[in-house]
Amino acid sequence: MKRTLALTLCVLLACSTLACGAPKTDASKPTVVATIFPQYDFIRAIAGDRVNLIMLAKPGGEVHGYDPSLSEMNLILASDLFVYVGGETDRWAKDLLEKNGKDLNAIALVDLVDTVDEELAPGMQGEAEEAPETDEHVWTSPRNCIRIVEGLCDALCALLPEEADAMKTNTAAYISELTELDGAFHDAVNNGKRKTVVFAERFPFRYLCDELGLRYYAALPGCSSNEEVSLSTVSFLIDRVKAENLPCVFTIEFSDGRIAKTIADATGCEILELHSCHNVSKADLDAGVTVLDLMRRNLQSLKKAVN
């Protein structure tokens, strides 16, 4: 493990500037840096207080287009394990590793699962001529989460072999809950009378919808940088809600809800949230809300959408 003065200084500096509720650091423990909430929460569940765990994303903040500070980059390079998502959003991480991190212990979530490309669904606003990009939202399905948690457990056990048995026990318990959730999602859809959902947002749930056999319509691709949606896109989504008599339209966390409200006003449908787990509010982070908690909320919302 890298136990240097540089690491200590980097950790202290980062913890003073990151608004992630990072724990007090212990020089006897390895430092693990996670870019956003999903992997932060998975590592927290597996390792507990056996590592100094730091999340770079600020609670409640936008994670697309994130640009690390110099102190954050130094923290990453001095860490014992760096976990990021991968894909175009994390291009900065790939560049950092290629230039400076030849020996850095790093894991990209997209390397732990089978990925698909983002697609331009009917009615969705986007640039059709753009080359397809990997859909990075790999943690939005319980089955992918199982694979990710297994991969992170392996990395953490290699980092702390003396704690491997305890962390494997934690991992098994976590996977059991994910397996139960996966079954509940499938039961909800299989027993529902609808197989279509509409998102008045960017759409980060491709992996979940593919696994559940759900057809989706959405305003924007998952990592779209667009902030405005055209009238034709909104009209298309309104027509889909009406044509299929859908009971709700979905937003995602931290949305201003403007598009959803327009659709709801035009159709009389309900507005519900599906949380993509990209990030959480400071209140949720302080309260210890987990990916499992958010997925359970999503399950209840999805039940309303398919019934």
DOLUMTI-265972 format. One record per residue (C-alpha): residue in three letters; x, y, z. Coordinates in steps of 0.1 Angstrom, whole numbers, plus 5000, padded with zeros to 4 digits. Layout:
BEGIN
alaXYZ...
// end
This chain:
BEGIN
met500050005000lys501150354993arg501750505027thr503550825019leu503351185031ala502051274997leu499051045002thr498251185036leu498451545024cys496251464993val493651295015leu493451585039leu493251835011ala490551644993cys488451585024ser488551965031thr487252044996leu484951754987ala481351784999cys480851405000gly480851355037ala484151165035pro485150985067lys488151075088thr491150905073asp493250645090ala496850595078ser496650225086lys493850175060pro494050185022thr492350475005val489750404979val488450684956ala485050654938thr483850904913ile480150874919phe477550734942pro476950374929gln480450244933tyr480850454965asp477850274980phe478949924968ile482349964983arg480850105015ala478649785017ile481549545010ala484349705030gly482649905057asp485150105077arg488049885065val489050155040asn489250525037leu486450575012ile486050904994met483451004967leu484451284943ala480951374933lys479351654954pro475951554968gly473151684947gly475451794919glu475451714882val477951444875his477951474837gly480751694825tyr482551654858asp486051814858pro488451714886ser490551964904leu494251934907ser493951814943glu491351554933met493651424905asn496551394930leu494351214954ile493350964927leu497050904917ala498050854953ser495050624962asp495250244966leu492250184945phe490350414921val486850314908tyr485250504880val482450444855gly484250454822gly482950574788glu482850924774thr481751094806asp484950964823arg487251044794trp489251264818ala489850954840lys491150754810asp493451044800leu494751074836leu495450704839glu497150694805lys499450984813asn500150934850gly498750614863lys500650324847asp500850144880leu497550274895asn495050014908ala491950124889ile488649964879ala486050094854leu482549974859val481949934822asp484649664822leu482749454847val479649394826asp478449344791thr477649694777val475349824750asp475450144730glu473150434736glu470350434710leu468250704695ala464850574702pro461750694682gly460951054690met464051104710gln465951424705gly469551374695glu472151384667ala471551074646glu474851124627glu476951104659ala478850774664pro477250544690glu478650574725thr478650314752asp475750344776glu477550404808his474650364832val475550004839trp474450004876thr470750064869ser469849694867pro470249464897arg471849194875asn474549424864cys475049544900ile475649184910arg478549154885ile479949494896val479749404933glu481549074926gly484349254907leu484749524934cys484849254961asp487749074943ala489649404941leu489049484977cys490049134988ala493249164969leu493849504986leu493049365021pro493548985020glu493448965058glu489849095057ala488748885027asp486448645045ala484548935062met484149125029lys483048815010thr480348765037asn479249125032thr479249074995ala477148764996ala474548935018tyr474449234994ile474049004963ser471248824981glu469349154984leu470049244947thr468848904936glu465648944956leu465149294940asp465849154905gly463048894910ala460649164923phe461249384893his460649094869asp457548984888ala456149344887val456549364849asn455449004842asn452249064862gly451649404849lys449349494820arg451649744803lys455049714788thr455750074779val457250364799val457850724790phe460650944803ala460351324801glu464151334807arg467451194797phe467150814797pro469650624819phe467650304823arg468550114791tyr469949814810leu466949784833cys464449814804asp466249564783glu466349304810leu462649364819gly461449364783leu460049714785arg459649944756tyr460650304763tyr460250644749ala462250934762ala463151304755leu466951264754pro469750994755gly471250914789cys474251134786ser472851404764ser474251754770asn471051914757glu469252134781glu466252224759val463851974743ser462052054711leu458352094708ser458151804684thr459751574710val457351684737ser454451644714phe455651294705leu455751194741ile452351334748asp450951134719arg452550814732val451050864767lys447650914752ala447850634726glu448850374752asn446750524780leu449850534803pro449150624839cys452450814845val455450984830phe458850954846thr461351204857ile464751144872glu466351284904phe467151654906ser464951734876asp463152064873gly460151854860arg459152114833ile458751864805ala456951614827lys454551884839thr453751974803ile453051614795ala451051564826asp448951874820ala448251754784thr447351394793gly446251384830cys448851134838glu450851124871ile454451234874leu456750974891glu460450954897leu462850674888his466150744906ser469150664884cys471450654915his474050884897asn474051094928val472151164960ser471151474980lys473251565010ala470351475032asp470151125017leu473851075019asp473951185056ala470950955063gly472850655048val470550595019thr471850314997val471550204961leu469249924974asp466950184990leu466750384958met466050064938arg463249974961arg461750314956asn462050264919leu460249924921gln457250094937ser457150354910leu457550094882lys454649894896lys452350194892ala453650244856val452849894844asn449449844861
// end
